[in-house]
Amino acid sequence: MTHPDAQVAPGPHEPQEHDRRQRGAWIWGVTAALAVVVLGAAGTVIAVDAQSNNRGEVRAIAAQYLDAVAAGRLADAERLFDGAPSAGSAEAPSADVFAEAEHIAHPELERFRVDFDAGRATGEVVYELDGYPYTDHLELRRDEDDSWSVTSGLRYDVMLDTAGGGALGLRGADEPFPAGADVVTLYAGQYALESHNPYFTTLDGARFPVTSAGDALFASDWVAPGPDYADEVQRKVAEAYRECATSTDVWELQSCGIDVMEPSSRFDPAAQVAVSVEMVTPPLVSTVDETSIWMQIEDRGAFTATYTGRGADGRPLTEELEVGASDADVEVTPTTDGLDVEIYAY
């Protein structure tokens, strides 16, 4: 007979099955806890990456740069630009020059892509200038401090030729383009040109567009001799020959352009003969090509050459000859405030 409170003894396999169920529940509990920790950590990493790799922030920098160029804010554009200069490029123009320019209009940033792994962003810029559409490529790079800067776009190295340009410069600048410079760095825009030389004048509507089209700037295309140019060239030529006439050596006189001759045979060849020259009428240059930096002597002028020495008999001897300038090329070079004239006799 069985006691009502008595418990039935477990079978031979029941304790093992109970222990396995407890261990399984513990393992699943630990796994779930680890999963929560790992997923939580992964969520934290994703959140940090999403914060540092923010495409919208990179695009905002590009947009700020476009707005600065379009508004003519040179300081803001320069602050956002950090491109490597080319071999011949110079600093960007002054704020006064950029303020005088006609700026681009309606810039739009399209096809903007960011490669965070490479630290590079690119986009296409569409803008208008003087009513015409242009397209340019914009590029940004990530710096070591994780900041982004524009390295290319809307800032161009313009090829420059200042030969015969009348000391041409940009409106708003204190000085003309540097002598010998072959590149000038400018932001996109249309720049007013002006002569810094009193003997040259800029042509009507002298404005040069700086765009992605990449045209070169030839100074001679935008200036012409002013009303006082020809007179100043003739004055400088006369000055050069007057200086030449101060020489007392036949070879030096010939070298600088006065066609003197050796002393005649009446002079004692063993004795020294002095020569002095006085300019009576200055030579004149050709006026046909007065817009060119190269001219030629057209009228040889008149000089009196006086030879003083001793004759073959030992007595004092003086001879006077009327001479002129020799054939010569004349190079006229504009300077900031005048003209330089060089005479090359032949």
Salt bridges, closest charged atoms under 4 A:
ASP76 OD2 - ARG73 NE 2.78
ASP76 OD1 - ARG79 NH2 3.94
GLU78 OE2 - ARG155 NE 3.20
GLU124 OE2 - ARG111 NH1 3.73
GLU139 OE1 - ARG120 NH2 3.52
GLU139 OE2 - ARG141 NE 3.18
ASP146 OD1 - ARG142 NE 3.73
GLU194 OE1 - ARG171 NE 3.87
GLU232 OE2 - ARG235 NH2 2.92
GLU239 OE2 - ARG235 NH1 3.50
GLU239 OE1 - LYS236 NZ 3.76
GLU319 OE2 - ARG266 NH1 3.22
ASP327 OD1 - ARG300 NH2 2.59
